[in-house]
Amino acid sequence: MRGNLRLMSLTTAAAVAVGLLTAIASDGAAGASPGAQALSRPTRTHTTTKPVTTTTTKPVTTTTTTKPVTTTTTTKPVTTTTTTSPVDRGVLVEVPRDAPAVVDLSRGFAVGTIFSVSLYENPSTGYTWTQSVPAGSTGSVVLLGSDYVQDPAPSGWAGVGGTRYFRYLVQSQGVAKISFSYLRPWETGIPPIKQVTLTVSS
């Protein structure tokens, strides 16, 4: 009898234990259900897109203005003088440029003196000076040479006159009469437009 009672007590205790375990399991399942549901719910992702700032660079137009450079060249007039090599003109007998058409001069020089006669001449007109020493006078005065010097003038100018020089040497005592004629050598039978006579005594 006691053995049956003890078996019944063990069976009852086991049934009670099973019930308790079933209850605990049920409670655990019920408690875990919300979490499981939470895990099973779809996750909502909120994406925040920040506005993108676009910077537009305007093309820069560079305008370069070049001022014209004005170059001023000042050319000074060039004075051109036509001369021969320096010579000893000795004593100068100058016939004025505004002298009349006929001029008579007289000079006295010692033997050995060099002198020159200067006359205005403009070769561009075709006129030139010629000289002559009459026969009988050549013994006292001798012609050494002749040269022409153009007046100063800007480069490129035409029609500029100058001075004709005749150089002489008094080589002995006597009287010489020298004649100068301003004419165009190719014109025959036409008298000179100017005449100068120089009488030299030594």
FENQUI-V351258 format. One line per field, one symbol per residue. psi: psi as a letter, one per 40 degrees, with the letter a starting at -180 (. if undefined). burial: 1 if it has 9 or more other C-alpha atoms within 8 Angstrom, else 0. Layout:
# FENQUI-V351258
psi: ???
burial: ???
This chain:
# FENQUI-V351258
psi: dddddddddddddddddddddddddddddddedddddddeihhhhhhhhihhhhhhhhhhhhhhhhhhhhhhhhhihhhhhhiiihiheahhhhhidfiidhhhihihiihehhiihhihigdeeeiihiiihiieeeddhihdiiihhiihiiheiiehaahhhhhihheiiahhhhhhhhihdehiehiieihhhhhhh.
burial: 0000000000000000000000000000000000000000000000000000000000000000000000000000000010000000100100100000001000001010111111111111001110001100111111000011111011000001111111111111111111111111000000010111111111
